[in-house]
Amino acid sequence: MQLEQQLEHALCTFPFNHLGPTFNPDTSVFSIAAWLPGALKVSVVDMQSGQLIGELVNKKGSAFFSADFSLKQPPKVYRFTVSNKTSTYELVDPYQFKEQAYFAVHFVDHAAHNVYKQLGAQLVSLEVGLKSPIAATRFAVFAPNASAVSLIGDFNFWDGRCLPMQKTDFGYWVLVVPGIAAGAKYKYQIKDAAGNSLPHKADPVGFYAEQYPSHTSVVYDHDAYQWQDAKWLKQASKNKYTQAMSIYEVHLGSWKRPDASSGKTYLSYRDLTTDLIPYVKEMGYTHLELLPVSEFPFDGSWGYQPVGLFSPTSRFGTPDDFKYFVDQCHQHGIGVIIDWVPAHFPEDGHGLARFDGTHVYEYEDPRKGWHPDWNSCIYDFGKETVRQFLVANALFWVDKYHIDGLRVDAVASMLYLDYSRDDGEWIPNVDGGNHNYEAISLLQWMNREVYEKFPHAMTIAEESTSFPKVSRPVYEGGLGFGFKWNMGWMHDSLHYIAKDPSYRRFHHNEITFSMVYAFDESFVLPISHDEVVHGKGSLLRKMPGDEWQQAANLRAYAAFMYGHPGKKLNFMGNEIGQANEWNHDSSINWHLLEFEKHQGIQQLYKDLNKLYSSYPALHELDHHHSGFEWIDHGNAEQSILSLLRKSSEQKQKVYCITNFTPVPRDNFLLGVQDLGNYQLVLNTDDKKYWGSGFKVLKKMQALDKPWNNQPYSISLNLPPLASLFIIYKG
């Protein structure tokens, strides 16, 4: 195919070989070739001197312009003055910046963070010997098996003929285009190996994207926002294992909806700064965890089918708006965790699936590359470019958005080749087993990179199996996560609390079993969004009994969670006793706070957060067996549990007692370790929590009477369906 035909059909693989300037010093001939669809006349101007060099010529009806000029010295940089049927405009020829374009791929394979520093749309200043540098955008995209890639956007009327990109030896396509600034909309027009057109693709490393129907990428300036959270970042490197961590899990689109009169579908990032941050602060949570904010096409996926991993969703505003939200969280003492989804991605045409007509990002064999549960593609965890892409993305959120933690979704689906697959539907590893060694090594690399480069940050695994050492360092043979969700505790305890109290004595082991493995990992105790959706009912509606008993069960269970070793996570709505299960298309039922029951539940969560943060015994040794001791875990007949939480060196001791039946217990003996005074610091049956107000002593004196294998005891009245926290005062 002739060159002009290649250019006309957007099939030119190496435009730098044909377009732009050349200079022959032996003959002093300066040649320029340009491809300018729609142009009628093209003049060349030396940008340093402002002098006209001459005009380019073309064959009649051709968009290919060229000319040779006799010059002693070639211009350092030139521009075109282009006339078409309707206008005249100036254009700095992008094909004179070959070296600057190739710069994008010189370092990208050397370190993961170079992916987001070199690829995508990078705003650059071209130092070419003029008084002022030329502002431009450098584009680079990985499409190794494409036959041609063109940059399209508003700037060229989405015409794939105008800006063909250059293929490099590494499979990246590059081009530097002067005059394209932040805010410009763009995509890539890609032809597969046979020259067939693919759906226009959004930038895999795009930093900002529009919503349906365009899904266009938008050039974005990461240096424009001025952060004000230096004080937070300085203190954020404190040992997180010994700090209180009470996480409020939030879906930004449904935490609160704007008034219908506003005309808005969602609260923006800045609206949430005004509404959500003060609420989290007032409730005493230490961290916010956001369901995925990476750009995603379908609201019903809640963000767990992401397409733009490097772009915060524009549903709620601009990237700077999201930075402002995180910044304000930090200035108010709140850490920000985001859900991160490296396990899979959807098949949407503008996304990563079969990006250049081949499986660039996903495993080719559907037995590894297709997820049957979520009808989505699975990343090829063994391909180096994919590994760099994912590790870079983890670093990107901590680096550019100051995120404090990544909660990694669906880790189990990554670890096991036979996850949700029957025999014959999966491919064993080289040893014949079901572990995905490629995914395991990827997660280890990601965790090493995050903790080495950003010591203040943390990673948290949602991993639902007993895979060993998930939250242990890589040098110990672990996956390297900082924390792991305790899914076993969540399922067992919810199964237990859903039982009628009269049957709980037959299921006592379910509420105690978690302590068998409580210190095998650094656990977070989650009551997450997954437990209050898809017919599972709200946390309140999981509770048995009448209206009062449901609320009492919830309060007792919540307090038991705060007494149990492990950091805490609660999904939005739990803290007000929402009656309906979560619906992503509507708001939390905030109107329920008109009623005393829900006011009481909310007040309890507020007080539990305060108690948990204020008493080191309840958080300092969350992940060490020396901070916990059973007082009595065998009282199945009465369904009563009592335990002791201790701070380092046993400087503080807090006793937690839960009565999981509606039967009050007068003169109940509790074994204690020390003579002296004891004080009740929280009672979930208190009237301020909509409890019964059963009379309980607030101060107690230890008796010289051994009990529960302890040398002393205290006598107390134990309310129905209630948890008590009692501190040793000395």
Secondary structure as GFF3:
##gff-version 3
##sequence-region A 1 730
A	DSSP	alpha_helix	3	8	.	.	.	ID=ss1
A	DSSP	three_ten_helix	15	17	.	.	.	ID=ss2
A	DSSP	beta_strand	20	24	.	.	.	ID=ss3
A	DSSP	beta_strand	29	35	.	.	.	ID=ss4
A	DSSP	beta_strand	41	46	.	.	.	ID=ss5
A	DSSP	beta_strand	52	58	.	.	.	ID=ss6
A	DSSP	beta_strand	64	70	.	.	.	ID=ss7
A	DSSP	beta_strand	78	83	.	.	.	ID=ss8
A	DSSP	beta_strand	88	92	.	.	.	ID=ss9
A	DSSP	three_ten_helix	94	96	.	.	.	ID=ss10
A	DSSP	alpha_helix	98	106	.	.	.	ID=ss11
A	DSSP	alpha_helix	114	118	.	.	.	ID=ss12
A	DSSP	beta_strand	120	126	.	.	.	ID=ss13
A	DSSP	beta_strand	134	142	.	.	.	ID=ss14
A	DSSP	beta_strand	148	153	.	.	.	ID=ss15
A	DSSP	three_ten_helix	154	156	.	.	.	ID=ss16
A	DSSP	beta_strand	166	167	.	.	.	ID=ss17
A	DSSP	beta_strand	172	178	.	.	.	ID=ss18
A	DSSP	beta_strand	185	191	.	.	.	ID=ss19
A	DSSP	beta_strand	217	218	.	.	.	ID=ss20
A	DSSP	alpha_helix	230	235	.	.	.	ID=ss21
A	DSSP	beta_strand	246	250	.	.	.	ID=ss22
A	DSSP	three_ten_helix	260	262	.	.	.	ID=ss23
A	DSSP	alpha_helix	269	283	.	.	.	ID=ss24
A	DSSP	beta_strand	287	290	.	.	.	ID=ss25
A	DSSP	beta_strand	294	295	.	.	.	ID=ss26
A	DSSP	three_ten_helix	299	301	.	.	.	ID=ss27
A	DSSP	beta_strand	308	312	.	.	.	ID=ss28
A	DSSP	three_ten_helix	314	316	.	.	.	ID=ss29
A	DSSP	alpha_helix	319	331	.	.	.	ID=ss30
A	DSSP	beta_strand	335	340	.	.	.	ID=ss31
A	DSSP	beta_strand	344	345	.	.	.	ID=ss32
A	DSSP	alpha_helix	366	369	.	.	.	ID=ss33
A	DSSP	beta_strand	370	371	.	.	.	ID=ss34
A	DSSP	beta_strand	376	378	.	.	.	ID=ss35
A	DSSP	alpha_helix	384	401	.	.	.	ID=ss36
A	DSSP	beta_strand	405	408	.	.	.	ID=ss37
A	DSSP	alpha_helix	411	415	.	.	.	ID=ss38
A	DSSP	alpha_helix	437	453	.	.	.	ID=ss39
A	DSSP	beta_strand	458	461	.	.	.	ID=ss40
A	DSSP	three_ten_helix	474	476	.	.	.	ID=ss41
A	DSSP	beta_strand	483	485	.	.	.	ID=ss42
A	DSSP	alpha_helix	487	497	.	.	.	ID=ss43
A	DSSP	three_ten_helix	501	507	.	.	.	ID=ss44
A	DSSP	alpha_helix	508	512	.	.	.	ID=ss45
A	DSSP	three_ten_helix	513	516	.	.	.	ID=ss46
A	DSSP	beta_strand	523	527	.	.	.	ID=ss47
A	DSSP	three_ten_helix	529	531	.	.	.	ID=ss48
A	DSSP	three_ten_helix	540	542	.	.	.	ID=ss49
A	DSSP	alpha_helix	547	563	.	.	.	ID=ss50
A	DSSP	beta_strand	567	571	.	.	.	ID=ss51
A	DSSP	three_ten_helix	574	576	.	.	.	ID=ss52
A	DSSP	three_ten_helix	590	594	.	.	.	ID=ss53
A	DSSP	alpha_helix	596	614	.	.	.	ID=ss54
A	DSSP	three_ten_helix	616	618	.	.	.	ID=ss55
A	DSSP	three_ten_helix	625	627	.	.	.	ID=ss56
A	DSSP	beta_strand	628	632	.	.	.	ID=ss57
A	DSSP	beta_strand	640	646	.	.	.	ID=ss58
A	DSSP	three_ten_helix	648	650	.	.	.	ID=ss59
A	DSSP	beta_strand	653	659	.	.	.	ID=ss60
A	DSSP	beta_strand	665	672	.	.	.	ID=ss61
A	DSSP	beta_strand	677	683	.	.	.	ID=ss62
A	DSSP	three_ten_helix	687	689	.	.	.	ID=ss63
A	DSSP	beta_strand	699	701	.	.	.	ID=ss64
A	DSSP	beta_strand	712	718	.	.	.	ID=ss65
A	DSSP	beta_strand	722	728	.	.	.	ID=ss66
###
